Amino acid sequence: MAPRPIPPPTSYGVTRSTEVPLYWAKYGARGKPPMVVLHGGPGAHHDYLLPQMLALTDVHGGRELLFYDQRGGGRSKTGSQEPITWQTHVRDLAAVIGEFDLEWSPIVGYSWGGMLALLYAAESIRAKRHGPPLLLIDPAPISRQYRRQFEQEFARRQQSPDVERLRAELAESHLRERDLDAYRQRNFELSVAGYFADPRSAQDLTPFRVTARVQQSVWDSLGDFDLSADESLASYFESTLVVHGRQDPIPLASSEALAKHMGARLVVLENCGHVPYVEQPAALFGAIESFLEWDSTQP
């Protein structure tokens, strides 16, 4: 099945304040403070979150959303061979937030985007800057140990009988000969089926590509990381929500440790893997709505 069409942004362009121009796109009507949405990867691009994540434009009385392609991926690719590191991405995010006057706006971080939001928050504390509320959706593993567990579990799932059966069904369908575009779409969906609680739910997805060089350089730059040992995050007093699918190949224990370390609110979604905006959208956006309503009442 072809992915649903993505509506055009209300505005788009490239940043002026970053070291290299980064492509950005806005969706939704202006109303309450906008939110910046950080895609996963690293090395990917924002539009694979669409159209499903545009449901955020309707939460809490209506929100404008700012997406941007992080450096090295999508429409923000660069010909430079200079390594892109986590510090590179944090500097870019700080510049984007300043350029669009988002210092008081919530950050929504999905997967690696959740990790980026945490790294930005930690740097903000160390620099004695204001940090925004964080809404972290199935954030990337917070330590090298949890990342290794994730990699092993995802590989196991991709080799599981359920996924092998779906691959066999695709081969037997002769879809490649009948409709090459549909075959490529289905082949992509099966390449990420291990992220889902039920691999059959990997449908109607917007394909994406990851720039492997960027992904590798960012993870290498983190070294033997462990955010649960970062005292800056322990003293991050802004509101934080962590949402995690119970069947995510990223260990739930990673988000549990993060929430405990930060004193954050943790919501666990049942029958849900790593893609809650597809698997459990009502539960995901309901949790975000409740959090924003609660946060707006805090002094």
Protein Blocks (a to p, Z undefined) as FASTA:
>chain_A
ZZddddddfbdcddfkbmbdcddddedjddddddddddehehiafklmpmklmmmmmggh
iaaddddddehiajlbcfbfbdcdfklmmmmmmmmmmmnopmlgccddehjlmmmmmmmm
mmmmmnopacdddddehiacfbfklmmmmmmmmmmmmmgmklmmmmmmmmmnommmmomm
lmmmmmmmmmmmmmpmblklmghiacddddfklmmmmmmmnmpadfklmmklmmmcbdcd
ddddfklmbdfklmmmmmmmnopacdddehiafklmlmmmmlmmmmmmmmmmmmmmpZZ
